[in-house]
Amino acid sequence: MALQQFAPIAVMIVMAVALTFIILVISRIFGPYRPTSRKNAPYESGMKPIGPGTRRMPVKFYLVAVLFILFDIEVIFFLPYAVVLRDLGIYGLVTMGLFLFILTVGLVYEWKKGALEWE
């Protein structure tokens, strides 16, 4: 009895898998398929790759990503806080202060690492 409520989900999953296979088969039958060694290469623009496929990424990209996440999370959590500011009282103020402190520590870390200075 309890599994009957999941029947529509199961039907939808089966239909999605069946439709996927149908589309793949139809595209294989009617679509152009002329593989060459150049087309089957991992870098599939038709050009020969230059250099190794795996390169070391500079730490600068990691620092920029952390900085983006830091400010993105800040903006996401400030809006709901601003909406219910009066209802939260002193507890909300202390909680948001702790949150801002953690974000400030992250910003200082990024600043000391030089992520704010792009060359």
N, CA, C and O atoms as CSV, one atom per row, in Angstrom:
chain,resi,resn,atom,element,x,y,z
A,1,MET,N,N,0.820,-1.190,0.000
A,1,MET,CA,C,0.000,0.000,0.000
A,1,MET,C,C,0.870,1.262,0.000
A,1,MET,O,O,0.560,2.230,-0.694
A,2,ALA,N,N,1.956,1.251,0.776
A,2,ALA,CA,C,2.800,2.439,0.876
A,2,ALA,C,C,3.604,2.670,-0.395
A,2,ALA,O,O,3.975,3.804,-0.700
A,3,LEU,N,N,3.877,1.597,-1.143
A,3,LEU,CA,C,4.664,1.752,-2.362
A,3,LEU,C,C,3.836,2.293,-3.522
A,3,LEU,O,O,4.404,2.734,-4.521
A,4,GLN,N,N,2.514,2.272,-3.416
A,4,GLN,CA,C,1.674,2.771,-4.505
A,4,GLN,C,C,1.847,4.268,-4.715
A,4,GLN,O,O,1.657,4.759,-5.827
A,5,GLN,N,N,2.199,4.987,-3.682
A,5,GLN,CA,C,2.378,6.426,-3.848
A,5,GLN,C,C,3.646,6.756,-4.651
A,5,GLN,O,O,3.786,7.868,-5.160
A,6,PHE,N,N,4.556,5.799,-4.762
A,6,PHE,CA,C,5.775,6.007,-5.541
A,6,PHE,C,C,5.648,5.486,-6.967
A,6,PHE,O,O,6.596,5.601,-7.744
A,7,ALA,N,N,4.521,4.927,-7.324
A,7,ALA,CA,C,4.320,4.375,-8.668
A,7,ALA,C,C,4.474,5.438,-9.759
A,7,ALA,O,O,5.118,5.154,-10.768
A,8,PRO,N,N,3.918,6.647,-9.613
A,8,PRO,CA,C,4.119,7.648,-10.674
A,8,PRO,C,C,5.593,8.014,-10.878
A,8,PRO,O,O,6.018,8.277,-12.003
A,9,ILE,N,N,6.361,8.031,-9.805
A,9,ILE,CA,C,7.784,8.336,-9.924
A,9,ILE,C,C,8.500,7.209,-10.668
A,9,ILE,O,O,9.358,7.465,-11.513
A,10,ALA,N,N,8.150,5.975,-10.355
A,10,ALA,CA,C,8.756,4.833,-11.035
A,10,ALA,C,C,8.406,4.843,-12.522
A,10,ALA,O,O,9.260,4.566,-13.364
A,11,VAL,N,N,7.159,5.160,-12.842
A,11,VAL,CA,C,6.740,5.227,-14.246
A,11,VAL,C,C,7.509,6.327,-14.969
A,11,VAL,O,O,7.934,6.144,-16.109
A,12,MET,N,N,7.687,7.467,-14.309
A,12,MET,CA,C,8.418,8.578,-14.925
A,12,MET,C,C,9.885,8.203,-15.161
A,12,MET,O,O,10.443,8.552,-16.201
A,13,ILE,N,N,10.510,7.508,-14.227
A,13,ILE,CA,C,11.900,7.079,-14.401
A,13,ILE,C,C,12.020,6.094,-15.553
A,13,ILE,O,O,12.933,6.204,-16.372
A,14,VAL,N,N,11.114,5.141,-15.622
A,14,VAL,CA,C,11.135,4.158,-16.710
A,14,VAL,C,C,10.937,4.851,-18.056
A,14,VAL,O,O,11.619,4.528,-19.028
A,15,MET,N,N,10.006,5.803,-18.113
A,15,MET,CA,C,9.770,6.522,-19.364
A,15,MET,C,C,10.987,7.362,-19.765
A,15,MET,O,O,11.317,7.447,-20.948
A,16,ALA,N,N,11.655,7.981,-18.788
A,16,ALA,CA,C,12.838,8.788,-19.095
A,16,ALA,C,C,13.967,7.920,-19.637
A,16,ALA,O,O,14.628,8.295,-20.606
A,17,VAL,N,N,14.193,6.764,-19.020
A,17,VAL,CA,C,15.248,5.860,-19.490
A,17,VAL,C,C,14.910,5.322,-20.883
A,17,VAL,O,O,15.781,5.252,-21.750
A,18,ALA,N,N,13.649,4.942,-21.096
A,18,ALA,CA,C,13.239,4.429,-22.408
A,18,ALA,C,C,13.378,5.503,-23.479
A,18,ALA,O,O,13.868,5.221,-24.573
A,19,LEU,N,N,12.954,6.725,-23.183
A,19,LEU,CA,C,13.068,7.811,-24.149
A,19,LEU,C,C,14.525,8.111,-24.470
A,19,LEU,O,O,14.862,8.417,-25.614
A,20,THR,N,N,15.385,8.025,-23.466
A,20,THR,CA,C,16.813,8.242,-23.700
A,20,THR,C,C,17.372,7.220,-24.674
A,20,THR,O,O,18.077,7.577,-25.617
A,21,PHE,N,N,17.059,5.950,-24.449
A,21,PHE,CA,C,17.548,4.912,-25.354
A,21,PHE,C,C,16.955,5.051,-26.751
A,21,PHE,O,O,17.646,4.816,-27.742
A,22,ILE,N,N,15.693,5.428,-26.839
A,22,ILE,CA,C,15.067,5.608,-28.149
A,22,ILE,C,C,15.757,6.736,-28.915
A,22,ILE,O,O,16.049,6.594,-30.103
A,23,ILE,N,N,16.013,7.837,-28.248
A,23,ILE,CA,C,16.679,8.971,-28.908
A,23,ILE,C,C,18.083,8.585,-29.352
A,23,ILE,O,O,18.500,8.946,-30.452
A,24,LEU,N,N,18.823,7.855,-28.512
A,24,LEU,CA,C,20.168,7.435,-28.889
A,24,LEU,C,C,20.155,6.498,-30.093
A,24,LEU,O,O,20.993,6.626,-30.985
A,25,VAL,N,N,19.218,5.567,-30.125
A,25,VAL,CA,C,19.138,4.623,-31.248
A,25,VAL,C,C,18.752,5.348,-32.530
A,25,VAL,O,O,19.339,5.097,-33.583
A,26,ILE,N,N,17.775,6.239,-32.455
A,26,ILE,CA,C,17.343,6.973,-33.648
A,26,ILE,C,C,18.463,7.864,-34.177
A,26,ILE,O,O,18.660,7.961,-35.389
A,27,SER,N,N,19.200,8.517,-33.270
A,27,SER,CA,C,20.292,9.367,-33.739
A,27,SER,C,C,21.421,8.551,-34.353
A,27,SER,O,O,22.090,9.017,-35.275
A,28,ARG,N,N,21.640,7.336,-33.852
A,28,ARG,CA,C,22.679,6.472,-34.429
A,28,ARG,C,C,22.255,5.974,-35.810
A,28,ARG,O,O,23.085,5.845,-36.710
A,29,ILE,N,N,20.963,5.695,-35.973
A,29,ILE,CA,C,20.479,5.167,-37.256
A,29,ILE,C,C,20.439,6.258,-38.324
A,29,ILE,O,O,20.909,6.041,-39.441
A,30,PHE,N,N,19.882,7.432,-37.997
A,30,PHE,CA,C,19.647,8.461,-39.001
A,30,PHE,C,C,20.714,9.559,-39.036
A,30,PHE,O,O,20.783,10.303,-40.015
A,31,GLY,N,N,21.530,9.679,-38.020
A,31,GLY,CA,C,22.522,10.744,-37.978
A,31,GLY,C,C,23.809,10.355,-38.670
A,31,GLY,O,O,24.089,9.170,-38.852
A,32,PRO,N,N,24.606,11.366,-39.064
A,32,PRO,CA,C,25.888,11.060,-39.691
A,32,PRO,C,C,26.867,10.506,-38.655
A,32,PRO,O,O,26.947,11.004,-37.532
A,33,TYR,N,N,27.589,9.495,-39.039
A,33,TYR,CA,C,28.551,8.877,-38.139
A,33,TYR,C,C,29.778,8.504,-38.950
A,33,TYR,O,O,29.831,7.430,-39.550
A,34,ARG,N,N,30.761,9.388,-38.967
A,34,ARG,CA,C,32.004,9.154,-39.676
A,34,ARG,C,C,33.165,9.379,-38.716
A,34,ARG,O,O,33.781,10.445,-38.738
A,35,PRO,N,N,33.473,8.404,-37.878
A,35,PRO,CA,C,34.547,8.614,-36.895
A,35,PRO,C,C,35.924,8.599,-37.559
A,35,PRO,O,O,36.186,7.806,-38.463
A,36,THR,N,N,36.771,9.466,-37.103
A,36,THR,CA,C,38.174,9.466,-37.498
A,36,THR,C,C,38.997,9.521,-36.214
A,36,THR,O,O,38.466,9.779,-35.135
A,37,SER,N,N,40.280,9.278,-36.343
A,37,SER,CA,C,41.117,9.311,-35.146
A,37,SER,C,C,41.163,10.717,-34.557
A,37,SER,O,O,41.267,10.881,-33.342
A,38,ARG,N,N,41.085,11.718,-35.408
A,38,ARG,CA,C,41.108,13.101,-34.928
A,38,ARG,C,C,39.803,13.464,-34.209
A,38,ARG,O,O,39.829,14.176,-33.206
A,39,LYS,N,N,38.667,12.980,-34.714
A,39,LYS,CA,C,37.382,13.251,-34.065
A,39,LYS,C,C,37.238,12.501,-32.748
A,39,LYS,O,O,36.555,12.968,-31.837
A,40,ASN,N,N,37.870,11.356,-32.646
A,40,ASN,CA,C,37.767,10.562,-31.423
A,40,ASN,C,C,38.769,10.974,-30.356
A,40,ASN,O,O,38.785,10.398,-29.268
A,41,ALA,N,N,39.599,11.955,-30.650
A,41,ALA,CA,C,40.569,12.434,-29.665
A,41,ALA,C,C,39.827,13.128,-28.516
A,41,ALA,O,O,38.735,13.655,-28.726
A,42,PRO,N,N,40.396,13.137,-27.318
A,42,PRO,CA,C,39.722,13.780,-26.186
A,42,PRO,C,C,39.447,15.262,-26.423
A,42,PRO,O,O,38.432,15.784,-25.962
A,43,TYR,N,N,40.332,15.935,-27.130
A,43,TYR,CA,C,40.126,17.338,-27.472
A,43,TYR,C,C,39.490,17.348,-28.837
A,43,TYR,O,O,40.188,17.199,-29.840
A,44,GLU,N,N,38.179,17.521,-28.906
A,44,GLU,CA,C,37.444,17.186,-30.114
A,44,GLU,C,C,37.093,18.378,-30.997
A,44,GLU,O,O,36.011,18.402,-31.583
A,45,SER,N,N,37.972,19.362,-31.108
A,45,SER,CA,C,37.680,20.480,-31.998
A,45,SER,C,C,38.232,20.237,-33.400
A,45,SER,O,O,38.030,21.064,-34.289
A,46,GLY,N,N,38.911,19.143,-33.609
A,46,GLY,CA,C,39.490,18.866,-34.907
A,46,GLY,C,C,40.929,19.316,-35.015
A,46,GLY,O,O,41.579,19.087,-36.035
A,47,MET,N,N,41.433,19.955,-33.975
A,47,MET,CA,C,42.829,20.400,-33.976
A,47,MET,C,C,43.656,19.426,-33.152
A,47,MET,O,O,43.150,18.776,-32.238
A,48,LYS,N,N,44.923,19.338,-33.490
A,48,LYS,CA,C,45.805,18.493,-32.692
A,48,LYS,C,C,46.107,19.199,-31.370
A,48,LYS,O,O,46.419,20.389,-31.356
A,49,PRO,N,N,46.013,18.466,-30.266
A,49,PRO,CA,C,46.309,19.098,-28.979
A,49,PRO,C,C,47.790,19.434,-28.852
A,49,PRO,O,O,48.657,18.711,-29.343
A,50,ILE,N,N,48.055,20.548,-28.183
A,50,ILE,CA,C,49.426,20.994,-27.962
A,50,ILE,C,C,49.756,20.813,-26.491
A,50,ILE,O,O,49.048,21.331,-25.629
A,51,GLY,N,N,50.797,20.100,-26.203
A,51,GLY,CA,C,51.217,19.907,-24.817
A,51,GLY,C,C,50.449,18.784,-24.143
A,51,GLY,O,O,49.612,18.128,-24.763
A,52,PRO,N,N,50.742,18.568,-22.866
A,52,PRO,CA,C,50.078,17.482,-22.143
A,52,PRO,C,C,48.625,17.835,-21.814
A,52,PRO,O,O,48.249,19.007,-21.769
A,53,GLY,N,N,47.835,16.814,-21.591
A,53,GLY,CA,C,46.431,17.021,-21.266
A,53,GLY,C,C,46.215,17.477,-19.837
A,53,GLY,O,O,45.215,18.128,-19.537
A,54,THR,N,N,47.131,17.145,-18.964
A,54,THR,CA,C,47.000,17.568,-17.566
A,54,THR,C,C,48.087,18.584,-17.257
A,54,THR,O,O,49.277,18.314,-17.422
A,55,ARG,N,N,47.665,19.733,-16.814
A,55,ARG,CA,C,48.599,20.789,-16.447
A,55,ARG,C,C,48.321,21.216,-15.027
A,55,ARG,O,O,47.201,21.073,-14.537
A,56,ARG,N,N,49.313,21.729,-14.378
A,56,ARG,CA,C,49.131,22.246,-13.022
A,56,ARG,C,C,48.449,23.600,-13.110
A,56,ARG,O,O,48.863,24.473,-13.873
A,57,MET,N,N,47.401,23.759,-12.320
A,57,MET,CA,C,46.680,25.022,-12.291
A,57,MET,C,C,47.287,25.905,-11.212
A,57,MET,O,O,47.628,25.415,-10.136
A,58,PRO,N,N,47.428,27.190,-11.479
A,58,PRO,CA,C,47.953,28.086,-10.447
A,58,PRO,C,C,46.998,28.190,-9.259
A,58,PRO,O,O,45.784,28.051,-9.409
A,59,VAL,N,N,47.552,28.430,-8.103
A,59,VAL,CA,C,46.757,28.551,-6.886
A,59,VAL,C,C,45.844,29.770,-6.968
A,59,VAL,O,O,44.830,29.827,-6.272
A,60,LYS,N,N,46.183,30.734,-7.798
A,60,LYS,CA,C,45.394,31.953,-7.943
A,60,LYS,C,C,43.942,31.631,-8.308
A,60,LYS,O,O,43.027,32.300,-7.828
A,61,PHE,N,N,43.720,30.623,-9.146
A,61,PHE,CA,C,42.364,30.263,-9.530
A,61,PHE,C,C,41.581,29.724,-8.331
A,61,PHE,O,O,40.393,30.009,-8.184
A,62,TYR,N,N,42.242,28.955,-7.485
A,62,TYR,CA,C,41.606,28.443,-6.276
A,62,TYR,C,C,41.219,29.586,-5.358
A,62,TYR,O,O,40.126,29.588,-4.793
A,63,LEU,N,N,42.104,30.552,-5.206
A,63,LEU,CA,C,41.823,31.678,-4.316
A,63,LEU,C,C,40.668,32.526,-4.833
A,63,LEU,O,O,39.851,33.002,-4.046
A,64,VAL,N,N,40.592,32.717,-6.130
A,64,VAL,CA,C,39.482,33.478,-6.701
A,64,VAL,C,C,38.172,32.723,-6.499
A,64,VAL,O,O,37.145,33.341,-6.217
A,65,ALA,N,N,38.190,31.399,-6.639
A,65,ALA,CA,C,36.985,30.604,-6.428
A,65,ALA,C,C,36.521,30.695,-4.972
A,65,ALA,O,O,35.327,30.832,-4.709
A,66,VAL,N,N,37.452,30.619,-4.036
A,66,VAL,CA,C,37.094,30.732,-2.626
A,66,VAL,C,C,36.527,32.116,-2.333
A,66,VAL,O,O,35.567,32.250,-1.574
A,67,LEU,N,N,37.116,33.136,-2.930
A,67,LEU,CA,C,36.636,34.503,-2.743
A,67,LEU,C,C,35.223,34.661,-3.292
A,67,LEU,O,O,34.383,35.302,-2.660
A,68,PHE,N,N,34.953,34.087,-4.455
A,68,PHE,CA,C,33.610,34.152,-5.018
A,68,PHE,C,C,32.601,33.460,-4.110
A,68,PHE,O,O,31.526,34.000,-3.845
A,69,ILE,N,N,32.942,32.276,-3.636
A,69,ILE,CA,C,32.031,31.554,-2.747
A,69,ILE,C,C,31.800,32.334,-1.465
A,69,ILE,O,O,30.682,32.379,-0.953
A,70,LEU,N,N,32.842,32.942,-0.950
A,70,LEU,CA,C,32.726,33.729,0.276
A,70,LEU,C,C,31.700,34.845,0.118
A,70,LEU,O,O,30.806,34.976,0.954
A,71,PHE,N,N,31.807,35.630,-0.909
A,71,PHE,CA,C,30.890,36.746,-1.090
A,71,PHE,C,C,29.523,36.282,-1.584
A,71,PHE,O,O,28.517,36.930,-1.296
A,72,ASP,N,N,29.466,35.200,-2.306
A,72,ASP,CA,C,28.191,34.664,-2.762
A,72,ASP,C,C,27.360,34.198,-1.573
A,72,ASP,O,O,26.168,34.497,-1.493
A,73,ILE,N,N,27.970,33.481,-0.665
A,73,ILE,CA,C,27.262,33.019,0.525
A,73,ILE,C,C,26.824,34.201,1.376
A,73,ILE,O,O,25.740,34.188,1.960
A,74,GLU,N,N,27.659,35.205,1.442
A,74,GLU,CA,C,27.318,36.391,2.222
A,74,GLU,C,C,26.040,37.035,1.695
A,74,GLU,O,O,25.142,37.360,2.472
A,75,VAL,N,N,25.954,37.217,0.409
A,75,VAL,CA,C,24.782,37.858,-0.180
A,75,VAL,C,C,23.543,36.986,-0.018
A,75,VAL,O,O,22.459,37.501,0.256
A,76,ILE,N,N,23.686,35.688,-0.182
A,76,ILE,CA,C,22.544,34.783,-0.074
A,76,ILE,C,C,21.941,34.817,1.330
A,76,ILE,O,O,20.719,34.776,1.471
A,77,PHE,N,N,22.766,34.891,2.357
A,77,PHE,CA,C,22.257,34.839,3.726
A,77,PHE,C,C,21.875,36.206,4.292
A,77,PHE,O,O,21.204,36.271,5.322
A,78,PHE,N,N,22.279,37.282,3.654
A,78,PHE,CA,C,21.896,38.599,4.169
A,78,PHE,C,C,20.444,38.952,3.871
A,78,PHE,O,O,19.798,39.608,4.688
A,79,LEU,N,N,19.920,38.540,2.737
A,79,LEU,CA,C,18.561,38.906,2.373
A,79,LEU,C,C,17.517,38.341,3.338
A,79,LEU,O,O,16.684,39.104,3.826
A,80,PRO,N,N,17.525,37.034,3.635
A,80,PRO,CA,C,16.527,36.545,4.599
A,80,PRO,C,C,16.710,37.179,5.982
A,80,PRO,O,O,15.731,37.413,6.691
A,81,TYR,N,N,17.928,37.450,6.357
A,81,TYR,CA,C,18.179,38.101,7.650
A,81,TYR,C,C,17.567,39.499,7.660
A,81,TYR,O,O,16.968,39.907,8.655
A,82,ALA,N,N,17.712,40.226,6.573
A,82,ALA,CA,C,17.158,41.580,6.519
A,82,ALA,C,C,15.641,41.567,6.540
A,82,ALA,O,O,15.025,42.508,7.041
A,83,VAL,N,N,15.027,40.522,6.006
A,83,VAL,CA,C,13.570,40.440,5.965
A,83,VAL,C,C,12.999,40.220,7.368
A,83,VAL,O,O,11.979,40.817,7.712
A,84,VAL,N,N,13.631,39.380,8.178
A,84,VAL,CA,C,13.095,39.046,9.503
A,84,VAL,C,C,13.919,39.661,10.625
A,84,VAL,O,O,13.952,39.123,11.732
A,85,LEU,N,N,14.579,40.768,10.358
A,85,LEU,CA,C,15.469,41.383,11.335
A,85,LEU,C,C,14.749,41.734,12.627
A,85,LEU,O,O,15.278,41.456,13.703
A,86,ARG,N,N,13.584,42.324,12.567
A,86,ARG,CA,C,12.867,42.746,13.778
A,86,ARG,C,C,12.364,41.568,14.601
A,86,ARG,O,O,12.274,41.669,15.825
A,87,ASP,N,N,12.039,40.464,13.961
A,87,ASP,CA,C,11.513,39.306,14.684
A,87,ASP,C,C,12.608,38.529,15.416
A,87,ASP,O,O,12.318,37.853,16.404
A,88,LEU,N,N,13.839,38.608,14.962
A,88,LEU,CA,C,14.919,37.807,15.544
A,88,LEU,C,C,15.440,38.380,16.853
A,88,LEU,O,O,15.844,37.627,17.740
A,89,GLY,N,N,15.438,39.670,16.982
A,89,GLY,CA,C,15.898,40.290,18.216
A,89,GLY,C,C,17.398,40.166,18.408
A,89,GLY,O,O,18.164,40.147,17.445
A,90,ILE,N,N,17.808,40.081,19.678
A,90,ILE,CA,C,19.233,40.053,20.022
A,90,ILE,C,C,19.895,38.746,19.584
A,90,ILE,O,O,21.075,38.734,19.235
A,91,TYR,N,N,19.137,37.645,19.603
A,91,TYR,CA,C,19.680,36.354,19.156
A,91,TYR,C,C,20.096,36.438,17.684
A,91,TYR,O,O,21.169,35.963,17.312
A,92,GLY,N,N,19.252,37.035,16.858
A,92,GLY,CA,C,19.571,37.189,15.443
A,92,GLY,C,C,20.763,38.091,15.230
A,92,GLY,O,O,21.576,37.858,14.335
A,93,LEU,N,N,20.871,39.138,16.064
A,93,LEU,CA,C,21.999,40.043,15.945
A,93,LEU,C,C,23.313,39.335,16.276
A,93,LEU,O,O,24.308,39.511,15.572
A,94,VAL,N,N,23.320,38.540,17.338
A,94,VAL,CA,C,24.527,37.807,17.729
A,94,VAL,C,C,24.885,36.755,16.677
A,94,VAL,O,O,26.054,36.587,16.328
A,95,THR,N,N,23.886,36.062,16.185
A,95,THR,CA,C,24.127,35.029,15.166
A,95,THR,C,C,24.694,35.648,13.892
A,95,THR,O,O,25.647,35.121,13.317
A,96,MET,N,N,24.119,36.755,13.453
A,96,MET,CA,C,24.631,37.399,12.247
A,96,MET,C,C,26.010,37.995,12.501
A,96,MET,O,O,26.844,38.033,11.597
A,97,GLY,N,N,26.257,38.458,13.720
A,97,GLY,CA,C,27.598,38.947,14.048
A,97,GLY,C,C,28.636,37.846,13.952
A,97,GLY,O,O,29.731,38.070,13.436
A,98,LEU,N,N,28.307,36.655,14.444
A,98,LEU,CA,C,29.206,35.506,14.333
A,98,LEU,C,C,29.427,35.128,12.870
A,98,LEU,O,O,30.542,34.807,12.459
A,99,PHE,N,N,28.356,35.173,12.102
A,99,PHE,CA,C,28.456,34.870,10.675
A,99,PHE,C,C,29.365,35.871,9.975
A,99,PHE,O,O,30.218,35.485,9.175
A,100,LEU,N,N,29.187,37.148,10.271
A,100,LEU,CA,C,30.039,38.177,9.678
A,100,LEU,C,C,31.493,38.024,10.116
A,100,LEU,O,O,32.405,38.288,9.332
A,101,PHE,N,N,31.716,37.602,11.354
A,101,PHE,CA,C,33.078,37.379,11.829
A,101,PHE,C,C,33.754,36.273,11.027
A,101,PHE,O,O,34.911,36.409,10.628
A,102,ILE,N,N,33.032,35.182,10.794
A,102,ILE,CA,C,33.586,34.069,10.015
A,102,ILE,C,C,33.894,34.524,8.586
A,102,ILE,O,O,34.937,34.173,8.034
A,103,LEU,N,N,32.991,35.302,7.989
A,103,LEU,CA,C,33.244,35.806,6.644
A,103,LEU,C,C,34.425,36.770,6.619
A,103,LEU,O,O,35.192,36.792,5.657
A,104,THR,N,N,34.571,37.565,7.678
A,104,THR,CA,C,35.693,38.497,7.733
A,104,THR,C,C,37.008,37.744,7.845
A,104,THR,O,O,38.003,38.146,7.241
A,105,VAL,N,N,37.028,36.659,8.606
A,105,VAL,CA,C,38.239,35.837,8.694
A,105,VAL,C,C,38.595,35.286,7.314
A,105,VAL,O,O,39.767,35.259,6.938
A,106,GLY,N,N,37.599,34.852,6.569
A,106,GLY,CA,C,37.848,34.364,5.205
A,106,GLY,C,C,38.365,35.456,4.292
A,106,GLY,O,O,39.257,35.217,3.478
A,107,LEU,N,N,37.808,36.659,4.421
A,107,LEU,CA,C,38.266,37.775,3.603
A,107,LEU,C,C,39.704,38.159,3.943
A,107,LEU,O,O,40.498,38.442,3.046
A,108,VAL,N,N,40.044,38.170,5.227
A,108,VAL,CA,C,41.415,38.493,5.632
A,108,VAL,C,C,42.382,37.428,5.109
A,108,VAL,O,O,43.485,37.751,4.670
A,109,TYR,N,N,41.971,36.171,5.157
A,109,TYR,CA,C,42.800,35.091,4.605
A,109,TYR,C,C,43.063,35.321,3.119
A,109,TYR,O,O,44.199,35.211,2.658
A,110,GLU,N,N,42.004,35.642,2.374
A,110,GLU,CA,C,42.159,35.903,0.943
A,110,GLU,C,C,43.054,37.114,0.701
A,110,GLU,O,O,43.874,37.111,-0.217
A,111,TRP,N,N,42.900,38.132,1.511
A,111,TRP,CA,C,43.695,39.343,1.364
A,111,TRP,C,C,45.173,39.054,1.604
A,111,TRP,O,O,46.034,39.514,0.854
A,112,LYS,N,N,45.462,38.280,2.666
A,112,LYS,CA,C,46.853,37.942,2.984
A,112,LYS,C,C,47.482,37.050,1.921
A,112,LYS,O,O,48.683,37.140,1.667
A,113,LYS,N,N,46.688,36.200,1.304
A,113,LYS,CA,C,47.205,35.324,0.242
A,113,LYS,C,C,47.400,36.060,-1.075
A,113,LYS,O,O,48.027,35.531,-1.992
A,114,GLY,N,N,46.868,37.277,-1.178
A,114,GLY,CA,C,47.050,38.063,-2.390
A,114,GLY,C,C,46.020,37.805,-3.460
A,114,GLY,O,O,46.267,38.120,-4.624
A,115,ALA,N,N,44.879,37.248,-3.117
A,115,ALA,CA,C,43.868,36.940,-4.124
A,115,ALA,C,C,43.182,38.200,-4.634
A,115,ALA,O,O,42.581,38.178,-5.708
A,116,LEU,N,N,43.258,39.280,-3.898
A,116,LEU,CA,C,42.623,40.515,-4.334
A,116,LEU,C,C,43.490,41.304,-5.297
A,116,LEU,O,O,43.035,42.294,-5.871
A,117,GLU,N,N,44.729,40.882,-5.483
A,117,GLU,CA,C,45.654,41.554,-6.398
A,117,GLU,C,C,45.847,40.691,-7.637
A,117,GLU,O,O,46.525,39.665,-7.593
A,118,TRP,N,N,45.248,41.114,-8.735
A,118,TRP,CA,C,45.353,40.353,-9.970
A,118,TRP,C,C,46.403,40.998,-10.863
A,118,TRP,O,O,46.389,42.214,-11.051
A,119,GLU,N,N,47.294,40.216,-11.403
A,119,GLU,CA,C,48.395,40.744,-12.214
A,119,GLU,C,C,48.060,40.705,-13.672
A,119,GLU,O,O,48.872,41.111,-14.503
